[in-house]
Amino acid sequence: MRERRMTASERRTQLVGVAKEVFAEFGYDGASIEEIAARAKVSKPVIYEHFGGKEGIYAVVVDRESARLLDMIASRLGPDIGARQQVHSSAMAFLDYIEEDPDGFRVLTRDSPSGSSGVSGGSMAGLLSDVAAKAEEVLAGFFRKSDIPVESAPLYAHALVGMIVHVGAWWAEVRSPKKEEVAAHITALCYLGLARLPSDPQPHVG
């Protein structure tokens, strides 16, 4: 029986999935259209037709993974849960993503095209800025209730997101302890610090 020909949409989805594996394994510079085509069992012109080249398909992979991770984090945040749960939910979303899709995480954290500061706004730096913006909204509400200057929310938002991301990158390699324990430690450190945050921190001298 003759195998059914893929639709253009199905082929595009297949190529993006294969490309993600290749970019995760080799990084952007080490990956090639030839390798992607070979694994997808298509000719190179098929990839050029759909994406224009390696940078084009890389941009789609990064944009999709960025959007998926951001959605996972955003779906667990909201004004109806407390600051401690906000931190815990963010940490768990990030760790869940790493566990469920290590290839996607490797693509987001590995090298991007040389000389490029980001691909279609979907680089890890751009993604973290989006996550930090959401964290800033949450912290601003918390700060208003705690008489802490709201203008300091961006600083703390980036600090919290940076800690979660770096711990997550470390955990992605060692996979120990369990993600629930990692999230609990991150939450304890973040929340206890926020709960005792002075309204006007002063430099320590001496």
N, C-alpha and C positions, 0 to 999 in steps of 0.2 A: 504493500500500500504506500502510495506516495506521501511523503511528509508534508504537512500543511505549511505553506509559506507564511512567515511572520508578517504582521502588519507593520507599518512604519513606526507606530507607537511602541509596539512590542519589541521591535529591533532596537529602538533607541534605549528602552529600559534595559534590555539585555546588555547592550554595549556599555552603558553607565555602570552596571553591576560588575562586569568584567574589568573595566578600567579601574574601578575602585580597588579591586584586588591587586592589580598590577602596580598602581601608584602606592598602595600600602606596602607592597613588597620591595619596590625599587626606589621610591621617592620620585619626584617629578623629573629630575635630570636623568636618572637611570632608566626610567620607563620609556617605552617606544611604541609607536603606532604599530610596528610589526608584531610586537609581543601581544598587544591587545587584539589585533586582528587574528592572530594565530589561535589564541585562547577562545575567541568568539566564533572561530571557524568562518570568517568572512574575509573578503579582500580589503586591502587598505583603502581603496576608493570609497567603499561603503562608509567607513568612519569619516573620511573627509566630507562626504556628501551630507552626513548628519551633523557634524560638529566643526568642520572647517580645518581641524588639525588637533595636535596634542593639547595645546593650551585651551582650545575650545571645550574639549571633553573634560579636561581637568577642572575648568571653571564650573561646569555643570555638576560634577561630582562634589566639589567643595561647597557649592551653593546648597545642594540638596542635603548634605550632611549637616551643614551649619543650621539650616532651617529645622531639621529634625531634632537636633540637640536643643536648640532654642525653644522649640515647641514642648519638648519633654520637661524643660525647666519651668517655662511659663505656665504650663498647665497645672503645676503643683504649687504655684504661688497665688496669693490673693489677699484682699484686705480683711478677710474673715478669720484668718489664722494668726496666731501670735508670732512674735519675732523669733522665738526659739524654734518653732515649727517651720518657719520660713527658711531658716538656715539649714535645718535638718533635711527638709524637702529638696532644697537646691543641691546639697551634697549627694543625697541619694539619687537624684535624677542624673547627675554627672557620672556617678559610679555605675548606675544601671546602664547608661549608654556605653561606657567603656566595656562592661561585661558582655552586653548584647552584641556590640558591633566593634570589635577591636580594630578591624580594617578601617572603618570610618574614622575612628579616633587617630589612628596612625596617619591617615591622609591629612587630617586637620592639623596635626602637630609636626609633620615633617616639612621638608623644604618646599618652597613654592618657586615658580619660574624666576630665574636669575634676573635681577634688576627690577623685579616687580614688588611693589609694596602690598599687594593683595590682588586676588583674582575676582573681578566682578563684585568687590566689596565683601567677599565671602571668606577671607583669610581668618585664621584663628584670632588675630588681633581685632578684626572687625566684629567677629562673633562675641568676643569677650566684652567689647564695648557695649554691644546690645544687651548682654546679660547684666552688665554693671548698671546700665540705665534702668533696667527693671528692678534691680536691687536698690538703686538709689530712691526709687519711688516708695518702696517698702520702708527704707530707713528714714526717709523724710517724715513719714507719718509717725514712726516710733520716736523720732527726735522731738517732734512738736509736743508729744505727750510727756517727754522727759526734760523739757526746757533746755535742750541741747541745740546750738545754732544749726539751722537746717542747711546753711551753706556748706557745712562740712560733710554733708551726706555723700557727695561724689567721691571724696577721698576715702571714706570708710567703705563705700560700695566696691571700689576697685580693689581695696585691700582684702576684703572678704572673698571676692571672686578670684583674685590671684592666689589666695591660700588654697581654696578648694581645687583650683585647676592644677596647681603644682603638686598638691598631695595626690590628686587623681592620677597625674602622670607617673608619679612614683609608684602608686599602687598598681597601675597597669602593668608594670614590669615585675613586681614581687608577688602580687595577688595574695598578700597576707598582711594583717589579719583579715577576717571576713569584712565585706563591704559595710555591713550594718555596724560593726565595731568601729570602723574607720569614720563613718558618718557621725557616730556618737561622740568620738573624740573631737572631731572638727566642730560639732555643735557646742560641746562643752567649752572649748577654747573661745569660739566666737561669741557665744551668748553671755558667758560670764564676763567677758571683756566689755560687751555692750551694756550689760546691766550695771556696771560700775564705771561707766565712761563719765569723766568730769565734763562740765559744760565749757570749761576753759583750760585745757591741758597746758601745763607749763614745762619748758625744757628743764631737765634735771641737770643741776650744776654741782660738781664736786663728788 
